[in-house]
Amino acid sequence: MTHIDQGLSAALYLLGFNFLDGDLFSGEIAEIKGDMTIKLVHPRGEELKFVVELPGEKQMTFSVDRHQIVDLAERRN
């Protein structure tokens, strides 16, 4: 699994993400599933990204800073 710090790990847990055993190539860290799937990925040498998998095999990708995720989790509580 890609290494993430304790603050980011706690924030993902509070937001309802399930942790994945992604390989180093994919960089998959965590996901949350519903009508769409949202994955947090950190490919080697790249920045953190949310990948939103939509129905019909469509995808949207957003770059994200770990501090944005932690701030979002703190605002929810």
C-alpha positions in Angstrom: 0.0 0.0 0.0 1.2 3.5 -0.7 2.4 5.3 2.4 0.0 8.0 3.8 0.4 9.9 7.0 -1.8 9.4 10.1 -3.8 12.6 9.6 -4.8 11.7 6.0 -5.6 8.1 7.1 -7.9 9.3 9.9 -9.6 11.9 7.6 -10.4 9.2 4.9 -11.8 6.9 7.6 -14.1 9.7 8.9 -15.3 10.4 5.3 -16.3 6.7 4.9 -13.5 5.5 2.6 -12.4 1.8 2.7 -8.7 1.3 2.4 -7.3 -0.7 -0.5 -4.2 -2.9 -0.9 -3.2 -1.1 -4.1 0.0 -2.0 -5.7 2.8 0.6 -6.2 2.0 1.0 -9.9 -1.7 1.9 -9.4 -1.1 3.9 -6.2 -4.7 3.1 -5.1 -5.2 4.0 -1.5 -8.9 4.1 -0.6 -12.3 4.1 -2.2 -15.9 4.7 -1.4 -18.7 3.1 -3.5 -22.3 4.1 -4.2 -23.9 5.0 -7.5 -20.3 6.0 -8.5 -17.0 5.0 -7.1 -14.5 7.5 -5.8 -10.9 6.4 -5.3 -8.0 8.2 -3.8 -4.8 7.4 -5.8 -1.2 8.4 -5.5 0.7 7.1 -8.5 4.5 7.1 -8.1 6.0 10.4 -8.8 2.6 12.1 -9.2 0.3 14.1 -6.9 -2.7 12.8 -5.0 -5.8 12.4 -7.1 -9.5 11.6 -6.7 -10.7 9.4 -9.5 -14.5 9.4 -9.9 -15.8 6.4 -11.8 -19.2 7.2 -13.3 -21.8 4.9 -14.8 -21.1 4.1 -18.5 -17.3 3.6 -17.8 -16.7 7.4 -17.7 -14.1 8.9 -15.4 -13.2 12.3 -13.9 -9.9 13.0 -12.2 -9.2 15.7 -9.7 -5.9 16.7 -8.2 -6.1 17.1 -4.5 -3.9 18.2 -1.6 -3.9 16.0 1.5 -4.7 19.1 3.6 -8.0 19.6 1.6 -9.1 16.1 2.6 -8.2 16.6 6.3 -10.0 20.0 6.3 -13.1 18.5 4.8 -13.2 15.7 7.4 -12.7 18.2 10.2 -15.6 20.3 8.9 -17.9 17.3 8.9 -17.5 16.8 12.7 
